[in-house]
Amino acid sequence: MSDAPTMRFSGEEILALKFAAHRQLARWSKNPRLSTHQRAQRKALKRVVGVLQDQVLADGCELRALNGGNP
């Protein structure tokens, strides 16, 4: 087990992330000509918003790298 501190988001930070994501999605919704990169980002951001909506995260969450390495 690593001695490195675990990265965490508080419930307030989760709310801030949701707000920022919704704001960016609203901006993109007003632009009918998104680049390929922006469309890919929009798709990813919609998925992230869906995850952040989960009530399990209301009090915060812990972040871990998928590959098991340290960030």
NORBEL-V951187 format. One record per pair of residues at least 12 apart in sequence whose C-alpha atoms are under 10 Angstrom apart, sorted by sequence separation. I is the first residue (numbers start at 0). GAP is how many residues later the second one is. D is the distance in whole Angstrom. If there is no record, write none. Layout:
I,GAP,D + I,GAP,D
This chain:
28,13,9 + 27,14,8 + 24,16,10 + 24,17,7 + 23,18,8 + 24,18,10 + 24,20,8 + 20,21,9 + 23,21,9 + 24,21,8 + 21,23,9 + 20,24,7 + 21,24,9 + 24,24,10 + 20,25,8 + 17,27,10 + 20,27,8 + 21,27,8 + 20,28,7 + 19,29,10 + 17,30,9 + 18,30,9 + 16,31,9 + 17,31,6 + 20,31,10 + 16,32,8 + 17,32,9 + 17,33,10 + 17,34,7 + 16,35,8 + 17,35,8 + 14,37,8 + 13,38,7 + 14,38,9 + 13,39,9 + 14,42,10 + 13,43,8 + 14,43,8 + 13,44,7 + 14,44,10 + 12,45,10 + 13,45,8 + 14,45,9 + 10,46,7 + 11,46,8 + 12,46,10 + 13,46,7 + 9,47,9 + 10,47,5 + 11,47,8 + 12,47,8 + 13,47,8 + 8,48,9 + 9,48,8 + 10,48,4 + 11,48,8 + 12,48,10 + 9,49,6 + 10,49,4 + 8,50,9 + 9,50,4 + 10,50,8 + 8,51,5 + 9,51,7 + 7,52,7 + 8,52,5 + 9,52,9 + 7,53,6 + 8,53,6 + 6,54,9 + 7,54,4 + 8,54,8 + 6,55,6 + 7,55,6 + 5,56,7 + 6,56,5 + 7,56,9 + 5,57,7 + 6,57,7 + 5,58,7 + 6,58,10 + 6,63,10 + 5,64,9 + 6,64,9 + 4,65,10 + 5,65,10 + 3,66,8 + 1,67,10 + 3,67,10 + 1,68,9
